[in-house]
Amino acid sequence: MAKIKPRVKVPKKAKAGEIVTIKSLISHPMESGQRKDKKTGETIPSDIVNSFKASFNGETVFEVDVSPAVSTNPYIEFTLKVPESGTLKFEWVSDNDGTFEAEKKITVS
């Protein structure tokens, strides 16, 4: 299995009240449980990222449940009105691989 790696893109600076775009991508195979292994013919078990959550200074600002229909390496983009400097925390939860986290700081001037 490929290494699962979350990545996020957050502006380093913003003005108070500015709406910024947050981009996230996680390298994940998103196995639906429908495919068969070409060598063995056995069904490949389901393994999907089933939820994504973003929080800013401890408060949830974006949350989504992900379905098996989402393609490999899910990309999620959302906007956020930034009231103050702080930390964005991101969390992806997978069926079989556990929880993956990333964190980015943003400075408001």
N, C-alpha and C positions, 0 to 999 in steps of 0.2 A: 504494500500500500504506500502511496505517495505521502510525503510529510504534509501534515495539515498545518497551514500557516494563515493566520488572519492578518489582513492589512487594512489600514484606514488612512484616509486623507482628510485632514482638518486644517483650516487656516491657522497659522501661528498667532495672528493678530486680527482683531476686529474692533469696530467702534461700538459703544454701548447702544443696544437696541438694533444692531445690524442683523440682517438675516443672512446666514452663511449656509453653504452647501457642504454636507458631510457625505463622504463616499466610503463604502466598505466592501471588501471582497475577502472571501475565505476560500483557500485552495482545498476543496473537498470533493470526493468522487460522486456524492449524492446517488448512491445505489438504490434503486427503487424496489429491489427484490423480485423484479420481473425477468432479468437477464439470466442467461445460463453461461457457465464457464465453458469456453470453447474446447478446452482440453478434456475436462472430466464430464461435461454435460450436466453437472449439478447446478442448481439454482444458486446464484450469488445472493447472500442474505441482504436484506434491507439495511441501509446505513445512510440516514439523511440528517442534515442539520435541520432540526424541527422548530427551533426558535432563535430569535435575535432580539437583543435588548440593548438600548443605549441609555445611559444616565448622565446627567450633568450635575456636578456637585451633590451627588447622592440622590437626585430626583429623576425618576424615569421620564424621558422625553420622547422616546420612540420605542415601540415594541411590535413585533410581528411574529405570527406563527407561519412556518414554512411548510409547504406540502411536498410530497414525493415528485410532483410534476415539475419542480424547479430544476433547472439544468445544473450540470457540474459547475463548481466554483461560483456559488451564489454571490451576486453583486447587489448591494442594497444602497440606495441613495436617498437622503432626506434633507430637509432644510430645518434650521434651528435659529430662533431669535435669541441672540446672546446678550443677556442683561449685565453680566459681570465676568471677570476673569475666573477661570476654573478648570476643572478636569472632566473630560469626557471619558467614560468607561464603556466598553463594548463587551458583550457576552454572546457567544454562540453556543447552543447546546445541541449535541449530536446523539443519535440513538446509541451508537456503540463506542464512540471515541471520547465521550465525556464533554467537558466544558472548555471552551477556548476563550481567552480574554485578551484585550488590548486596551491601552490607555493613551490619551493625548491631552496635552494642556493647550489652552487658548488664553491669550492675554487681551484684555479689553482696555482701550485707552479712551 
